[in-house]
Amino acid sequence: MDRRHFIKTSAAASLAFSAYTLPAISVAGKTRPYRTALIGAGWWGTNILREALAAGESKLVAMCDVDQNQLEKSYTEVQKLTQDKPKRYSDFRELLSKEKPEIVIVATPDHWHPLITIAAVQQGAHVYVEKPISHTVYEGRAMVKAARDADRVVQVGTHRRVSPHNVSGMDFLKSGKAGKIGMVRAFVHYGGGPGEVKPDAEVPKGLDWDMWCGPAPLRSYNPAIHPRGFRSFLDYANGQLGDWGIHWLDQILWWTEEKFPRKVFSTGGRAIRKDNTDAPDHQVATYEFEDFTVNWEHRLFAANNAEKGENVGCYFYGTEGTFHMGWQNGWTFYPTDSKKAPIHQEPQLHKPDDQNIKELWADFLASIKAKKRSICDIEIGHRSTNMALLGMLSMKLGRSVVWDGEKEVILNDPEANKLLSREYRGEWKYPVV
């Protein structure tokens, strides 16, 4: 492993991701901003768009959402940020055909990421797509191929790869100051209770529910699913492991030189939750790598004061000490030698929602101009997403799986390999590599 020097402060760490001075697209000796479109105008999509507009390199030409209520809310906010008058669409295909955007932000629910991203790069756009990139493994493979075939930059929204304290923390780990790492524990612990069953309801006016479900199974509309509950419904997402887990599993893949685990086993269930959701309210997954082991765990109940420290992140267990890569509390290294003081790094996060989209968007623009792969390239996002998806797959099967990451196949298990893809509904066709 290459050993780099530890960056002592987050200020130093952030130098690599300071504000870029970027020219816009050059046309006949003049410059103009990128024609940019947002597909998925909810809470997080609007967060991304806000930073895109603040960067000053985009002309917002279109916005799209199957829920006109969300679309109008986002549009109203956008009008406070720009003089652009984007056209509004409910079908991404019409938007891509008519507007021919050069940049597309894909911030829809997870099950829509693959088809929209593939369509956008094939139309000629560069894409910023939210994590996880896909709902099944082979969708992600198709997204990587589409990006490469079209020679487009596809940035995945794993913004912790540019967060200053994550950058300096990763440099600390790779410098060897924590010693040899033999085990990593990634976790998200939040409180909660049984919840309640919400009855199905009439589809709200302005929402195209059939299009919202799209290639996924069509089920009755329920307010527990939309607009922000879909992550706990396995038809449309992959629960806490697919949502939060990818961020921390991505941190582990960033640290190691290994690209994928060799073996995965997961178990979990719904010991507490009694609501409409079907994702596990607790889950444990073990990932066996060649040189170390990863344990993932989440719990959506029993918040408490007994487990001190931040309730999200990764603990890297090394021969020289334990390193906690956190979020809102930054990172802390606890030396094995009790005579040595812990080392701590504060975070540098942006509001709202304590994120680093600004830095990731700057890298996205710089990558487009330099015609190079971005720091959170689609292939990197695919491998991190696969870790989460394989954990869910193992839990559904009730047994471990042996993963050939080069060929992207589960060895000696035809039943498991069937779960690497799924049937699409209606007119929608599963992307094929």
Secondary structure, 3 states (H helix, E strand, C coil): CCCCCCCCCHHHHHHHHCCCCCCCEEECCEEECEEEEEECCCHHHHHHHHHHHHCCCEEEEEEECCEHHHHHHHHHHHCCCCCCCCEEECCHHHHHHHHCCCEEEECCCHHHHHHHHHHHHHHCCEEEECCCCCCCHHHHHHHHHHHHHHCCCEEECCHHHCCHHHHHHHHHHHCCCCCCEEEEEEEEECCCCCCCCCCCCCCCCCECHHHHHCCCCCCCCCCCCCCCCHHHCCCCCCHHHHHHHHHHHHHHHHHCCCCCCCEEEEEEECCCCCCCCCCCCEEEEEEECCCCEEEEEEECCCCCCCCCCCCEEEEEEECCEEEEECCCCCEEEEECCCCCCCEEECCCCECCCCECHHHHHHHHHHHHHHCCCCCCEHHHHHHHHHHHHHHHHHHHHCCCEEEECCCCEECCCHHHHHHHCCCCCCCCCCCCC
